[in-house]
Amino acid sequence: MVNSKGNAVKEGVVYDVQKDTWQVMPQGMLGGWNGPAAATINDDGHDDHDDDDDVMYVVDERKGVLNKYVDENDCWEMVMESVVLREAEQVCAGRGRVCVVCANGRRIVVVDVVATPPRIWVVEPPPMLEVVAVHILPRMCRTD
């Protein structure tokens, strides 16, 4: 899938790693993919938490809406709507947070998607600088 700004005509395919095959993207997934997206993958080998289990998020940069994809229903579910999510450019997700670079890199919006209701806060870059990219790093574990 090529992620384009706005509601352009879209085509998409999904790669299944386990089957080593390409499949046509489900219509619900394709139809709701209307902005920058990110996915979380629970690959730590532990099944003792459900705050970050294989979830795909997309931000509608015109409406300021964060959605998550529900595979079982082939639909997008609204997580939250906020004006600070407008002009979204990049998204990354992990550890129960979704970080969104907005407004030409002038702000990072952080959404705690585990909290009910989701919490949101804005991080401003230092003066005269703009955010180029954002990445959520794993926690470093100290072995004794």
N, C-alpha and C positions, 0 to 999 in steps of 0.2 A: 504494500500500500504506500503510495506517495502521499504524504501529509501536506495538503495545500491549505492556504488561508481561505476562509470563507466556505461556502457550500458549493464546491465544484463537483462535477460528475466524478464519481469514484468507482474504482474497481479494487478488489483486494484479494489476497490469498494468505493462507495461514499455513505455517510449516509445523508439522507434528514431529517432534524430535524422536519420540519413542517408536513411531512407525516409519520414520524417514520418508514422509510423503508430504506433498503440497495439496491443500484443499481450498476450495472456494470459501472466501470469508462469509460467515453467516450474515444474512441481511440486516438483522438488528444491530450487530456489531458495526457493520459498514455504515448504516444509516446514522448512527449516533456519533460516529468518529468525526467531530467537527472542530478540532483544534489540536494543540499539542498533547501528547499522551505519554504515559509511563506505566510500567508494570513492576510489581513486586514479585519476587520468587522466593518462597520459603525453602532454602536449600541448606539450612544449617543441620539437618539430620534429626531435629527434634520436632515432635508433634505436640508439644506441651503448651503451645500458644496458638491463638487464632487471629492475632491482630495484624498479621502480615502474610496471610496465606494466598499466594498467587492471585493478586487482584490487579486489574488494569483500570487506570484512571485516565480521563480526558477532561480538558478544560475548554469550554466554549468561550473563546476569547472575546466575542462580541457581547455575550450576555453576562459573563462573569459567573458561570456555573461550573462546579466541579461534579463530575459524574463518575460512577464506577460501573464496570460491566458485570452483569449477572449472567453467567454462562448458561445456567439451567433454564432461564427464560429467554435467552437471546435478546436482552434489553439492557438499557443503561438506566441506572437508578441515581437520582440526584442526591449528592452528599450534602452540598450546601451551595448557596448563592451569595455573592458579595461583590460590590462594585470594585473592590481592590483586586479581584481576579480578572478584571477586564484587561485587555491588551496582553494576555498571557503569550509568552514566546517559547518557553522551555518548561518541562516538568520532570521531576525525578521523585521517586517514591521508595520508602523503606522504613523499617522500624516504627511503623504506625504513623508516619508523617508523609505528607505530600508537600514538596517545595516547588513553588512556581515563580519563575522569573517573569516579571511584568514590566510594562512601560519602558521599553527600550533599555532594560537593565537598570532602571532606577529604583526598583524595589524587588524584594523576595517575599512572597507570601508563603507562610508556613501554616499548614492545616493539620491539626491533630485529628486524624480520622478514626482513632480508637475511642476518643472521648465521646460521650453522649450528652448533649449535642456536640458536634465537632467544634473544637476551639480553633481560633484563627489569630495570627499576629503577623505584623509586617516588620521586616528587617530592612533598614535603609543601608545602602553601601556608604563607605566613607565619602566625604565631599570630593567632588571633581573626578570620581571614579564611577564606573558602571559594571554591573555583573555581566560576565561573558558566558559563564557556564556554572552549573551547580550539580553537586554529587553528594549523596549521603554515604558516608564511610561507615563500615562496620565498627563496632566497639572492639577495642583491643583488649584481649584477655591476658591477665597476668598469671603465669603459672608459678606456683611456689615450689 
